[in-house]
């Protein structure tokens, strides 16, 4: 009876970063620069992989797919975040909130599987070099890539559809930077037990499976590299995995910090900063890591610049 007397909430107000106008304007230009830099960096990777023949390999194909995922996730968050900063908060309907959740979840889920797929690619290259070209064919790579994009979607839709049917009452303020599932469920006045189970299932699919692939792949890679007699050979083999390991470590560290580590005692500001590391700064850093630590990409960039200068 008490629940039925409460006003149903169909629109939410996202606070973003609260502060003086000068502070918010400074953040606005910071995130605008980060967004433009991220889009340009990842588009550069995609363009180089598409146009440079020496980058027409499975590893670089998967890197370009990772860049697509990074562009999608940051484009789903930053433009609305810029609007929030300019207006000291912003309203969003339940449908818009669920839509944002869907695209964030789809991009992040695909990124998890792509990182697992890239570790499998390195495993085949190092542990089965003679069979690499027969295993990682163009057709096989495309099928694996499409699977990474499509496989998580049914599990994601399952809990988002259920979330859309929840009743929200009382406060409609989301003290966050975007419409994230944890603060959204905190506003629900319906039973969220089933949704929490579905989120656990989604976590197993999107996090545990790719993480297991990564761990198993690198166990075999380390064992294979240690059998290489020369230190130069071992160093060369490890160097092909270094960029991927840095990206995986950065991505999973921020993700586990946000969703796995207990939030008790953590301030809302710290939660927002950690969310930025996960959704905004990681897409910016990924192309930088692959560019700085990869000679093939550096050569492709130099070759492209030389053509433009002629």
Residue pairs with C-beta under 8 A, 6 or more apart in sequence:
3 167
3 169
3 189
6 169
6 170
6 189
7 169
8 167
8 168
8 169
9 94
9 168
9 169
9 170
9 171
9 172
9 187
10 93
10 94
10 168
11 91
11 92
11 93
11 94
11 172
12 91
12 92
12 93
12 94
12 97
12 168
12 172
12 173
12 174
12 179
12 184
12 187
13 89
13 90
13 91
13 92
13 172
13 173
13 174
14 84
14 89
14 90
14 91
14 92
14 174
14 176
14 177
14 178
14 179
15 84
15 89
15 173
15 174
15 175
15 176
16 81
16 84
16 85
16 88
16 89
16 90
16 176
16 177
17 23
17 24
17 27
17 85
17 177
17 272
18 88
18 89
21 88
24 85
24 86
24 88
25 85
25 86
27 85
28 82
28 85
28 86
31 78
31 81
31 82
31 85
31 280
32 82
34 78
34 280
34 281
34 284
35 74
35 75
35 78
35 79
35 82
35 280
37 284
38 70
38 71
38 74
38 280
38 283
38 284
38 287
39 71
39 74
39 75
41 284
41 287
41 288
41 291
42 67
42 68
42 70
42 71
42 283
42 286
42 287
43 67
43 71
44 287
44 291
44 301
45 63
45 64
45 67
45 287
45 290
45 291
45 297
46 64
46 67
46 68
48 55
48 297
48 300
48 301
48 304
49 55
49 56
49 60
49 61
49 63
49 64
50 64
51 304
52 300
52 303
52 304
54 296
54 299
54 300
55 296
55 297
55 300
58 121
58 136
58 141
59 118
59 121
59 122
59 125
59 240
60 296
60 297
61 141
61 145
62 114
62 117
62 118
62 121
62 141
62 145
63 118
63 290
65 114
65 145
65 148
66 111
66 114
66 115
66 118
66 247
66 286
67 286
67 287
69 107
69 108
69 110
69 111
69 114
70 107
70 111
70 282
70 283
70 286
70 287
71 283
72 103
72 106
72 107
73 103
73 104
73 107
73 108
73 111
73 279
73 283
74 279
74 280
74 283
74 284
76 100
76 103
76 104
76 107
76 178
77 100
77 104
77 177
77 178
77 279
77 280
78 280
80 90
80 92
80 100
80 178
81 177
81 178
83 90
84 90
84 177
92 100
92 179
94 164
94 168
95 164
96 179
97 179
97 184
98 160
98 163
98 164
98 179
100 178
100 179
101 160
101 163
101 179
101 180
101 181
101 184
102 156
102 157
102 160
104 178
104 180
104 279
105 152
105 156
105 160
105 202
106 149
106 152
106 153
106 156
108 206
108 255
108 279
109 152
109 153
109 156
109 202
109 205
109 206
110 148
110 149
110 152
111 251
112 152
112 206
112 207
112 210
112 211
112 251
113 147
113 148
113 151
113 152
113 206
113 209
113 210
114 145
114 148
115 210
115 214
115 244
115 247
115 248
115 251
116 209
116 210
116 211
116 213
116 214
116 217
117 144
117 145
117 148
117 213
118 244
119 213
119 214
119 217
119 218
119 244
119 248
120 213
120 217
121 136
122 217
122 221
122 240
122 241
122 244
123 217
123 218
123 220
123 221
124 131
124 132
124 135
124 136
125 132
125 136
125 240
126 221
126 224
126 225
126 237
126 240
126 241
127 220
127 221
127 224
128 135
151 205
152 202
152 205
152 206
155 198
155 201
155 202
155 205
155 206
156 202
158 198
158 201
158 202
159 195
159 198
159 199
159 201
159 202
162 194
162 195
162 198
163 181
163 184
163 185
163 195
166 185
166 188
166 190
166 192
166 195
167 188
167 189
167 190
168 187
168 188
168 189
169 189
170 187
170 189
171 187
172 187
174 180
174 183
174 184
174 187
175 183
175 268
176 183
176 268
176 271
176 272
176 275
177 272
177 275
177 276
178 275
178 279
180 275
181 199
182 259
185 192
185 195
185 196
203 259
207 255
211 252
214 248
218 241
218 245
221 237
221 241
224 237
225 234
225 237
225 238
226 234
228 234
228 237
242 293
243 289
243 290
243 293
243 294
246 289
246 293
247 285
247 286
247 289
247 290
250 282
250 285
251 278
251 282
254 274
254 277
254 278
254 282
255 278
257 274
258 271
258 274
258 275
258 278
263 271
290 297
291 297
291 298
291 301
